[in-house]
Amino acid sequence: MDSEKLGCAAVAFSKGPKHKHCEDRYALFPLAKPVVKRQDRGEIFAVFDGIGSAPDGMHSAQHMCDALLTYYSQPESCTGTWEGIRDLLFTANKEVFDWGFMPGTDRPLGGCAGSVIWIYEKKLYTFHAGDTVAVLIRDGKATQLTHLHELDGAIYRYFGLGGNLKIDIANQELRNYDRILLISDGVTKVFHPAFAASIVEEHLNDLKQAVEDLARRARTKGSQDDITVVLVEYDPYAE
């Protein structure tokens, strides 16, 4: 298992034991990154999970993360608003769709589930498609912010659908020290999101330990999938 803490966020991730490659990817863009602080466009965090049946699932997840980076590295490419992030996601979604299909089939070459959050001026915006999950933890209580786009064990909505994609978008006010948990289905296959939130809440003073513990316990519980855990704490006084 690997882990990292950067500013107000931490991530832990682990490749599934039977997988050749980790299909998950994550994005951490807190104020602790100079390019983020310099642009003053809020903070973005995300978890993407490449579709296992798509040959370029992993590359799709990375492509979506790279698209979010352009929000800061190429600010002229989009407005510094939630609409700008939405448009970036739709554009990257179309680019993945344009990779095409496996020869002689209707199976796409690329595609990934994803949950993205944008924190700006005490507001939390959520962008979502697929079976990754975002959870708001406030005063120890967990509220799931996303809905699973899943039917009979397969996701029916994901980045890579092209013009057919609908992204769930929501926003709400943040309170000081709210926490937002982002997890891939390697966690939710063995833990309900509310229980996953209760695990990270056992570590109120250590974000890195919190994500490591949840990832480790999901694997011990029997998850064979790739696992990614991102935990963000909203602290308006920190940089």
N, C-alpha and C positions, 0 to 999 in steps of 0.2 A: 504494500500500500504506500502511496505517496501523498504528501500533504504540503500545504503552503498557507501562510497567513500574510495578508497584504492590507494594511490599514484596518478598515472596519469589517473586513471579510476574511473568511478562511475556507479552504477547500480540501477535501480528501477524496482520492479516487483509486480504483483498483480494477484491473482487467479480470473478466470472468475466467475461471480456471480452464474452461474448454474452448475459449476464444483465441484465435490467432492474433487478432488485433483488438485494442479497446475501441469500441465504436462511439464512446462518449467523448464529448468535449465541453469545456467550460470557458466562460469569459469573466474576468474580474477587472473592472475599471473603476476603482475607488479614487477618491481625491489624493490618496497616497501616491498615485502615479502622476508624475509631472505633467504629462500631456493632458491628463484629465483636469487637473487643477488649473492649468494654463488656459484651457478653453472655457471653463466655467459653464459647462453644459449639463451639470448633474452627473450622477454615477450610474453605471450600467453593470448588471450581473446576470449571468445566464447559464443554463445547463441545456445541452443538446445531446440527443441520443440517436445515432444513425440507425436506420432500419436494417436489421440483420439480414434480411433477404435481398437487400440491394447491394450490388458489388461495390458501389461508391458511397455507402452509408456513412462510413467514417469521414470521407472527404466532404460529404454534405454538411456534417456537423461542424467541421473545421471551417468550411466556407461561410456558414452563418456567423461564426465567431469573428472571422476576418471582416465580414460586412459591418459588424457592430464597431469594430476598431476604426473604420473609416468615419464614423460619427465624430471622432476626435481628431484623427490624423488628416482627414480631408473635410473640414467643416463646411467648405463651399459646396459639397455634394448634397447637403440636405439641411433643412432648417433645424435649429436647436430646440425642437419641440417634440411632443409625443407623436405628432403627425410625421415628423421627420424620421423618427425611429420606425414607425409603422411602414413608411415608404421604403426605407432601407431593407426591412424584412421582406416585404413583397417583392422588391427587385431581386434580392438574393434568392428567394424562393423560385422566381421565374428562371434565373440563371441555372439553378439545379435542375429544374424541369427540362430545360433546353439541352441538358446532357443526353437526353433521349432514353431509349429503352433497350433492354437486352435483345440481341438479334433474334427475330422470329417469335417474340413474345410481347405481352403487354406489361411486363414487369419493368418498372423504372430502374435506371442505373443508379439514381441517387434518391435520397429522401431522409428526413430526420424529424423526430419529435423535438419540441423545445419549449422552455419557459424562460422568459426574459423579464427582468424588472428594471425600471428606471426610477431613480430617486432624485427629485429636484424640488427645491423650495417647499420642503415638508410634505410633499405629495409622493405617493407610491403609484406607479403605473405598471400594470401587468399585461404582457403579451404572451399568448399561449396557443400551441397546437400540438395535439398528440397525447402521450401518456406520461410525460414528465409531470412533476407536481411542484407547485409553490404553496407555501403555508406561512401565514402571518402568526407570530407568537407575541401575544400582548398580555402582560401580567400573568404569565404562566398558562394562558388559554390559547389553544391552537384553532385557527380558522383557515380552512382550505380555500385558496384563492382561485384554483383552476379546476376544470372538470375534465375527466378522461374522455378522449375521443377514441373509444375502443369498442369493438363489437366482435364477439366470438374469438377473442384472443388476438385480434389484429386491429391496428389503428387505421381509421378511415380519414383522418385529417392530419396533415403533416406538411412541413416545409419541403417543397419539391412538387406540389400538386399544380403549380402554375396558376392559371387563371381561375381554377376551381377552389383555390384556398380561401378559407375564411379564418381570420385570426381573432381569437377571443381577446378583447381589450377592456380593461377596467381600471379605475383609479379610486383612491381614497386618501384621506388625511393620515399622516403618520404622527405618532406620539414618541416622545423621547424614549430611547432604549427599546423600542419595538425591535423584534428580530424577524427576519424573513429567511425561511429555509427552502432551498431548491434541491430537489432530488430526482435522480433518474429511476427507471422502473426496477433497476437492480436492488433498490431499497424497498419499493412498494410491493414487490412480489412476496416479501416476507414480513413487512411491517405496515400496518395502517399508518397513513401520514400523521395522524394525531399521536400515535405511539412513538413514531420517529421524532416528533417534536418534543415529546416528554423526555426522550433520551438526551437530546442536546441541552435541554433545560437543567439537566443534572450538573452542567458545567457552566455556571453563570459568569464566571470570571476568566474563562479560557476558551476562545472560539476555536482554536486549533485542536485542543483536546476534545472539544464537543464533536467536531466533524469526524475526527479520527475514531472516536468511540462508536458513533453511529455506523460508520462504514465497517468497522471491525465486527460489530455485533450483527450486522446484516449478513456478512459473510459467514460468521459462525452459525447463524440461524439456518443457513443452507442456500443462500442466494448463489446461483451459478452464473448470473449475468454480470455485465460491467456495472460497477457501482460508482456514482459520483454524488457527493454531498457538498453543497455550498451553503454557508451560513453568513448572513449579513446582519450587523447590529447598527441601528440608526442612532447615531450620537451627533447631534448638531454642533457640539463643541469640539469635536475631534476633526483632524485633517488626515 
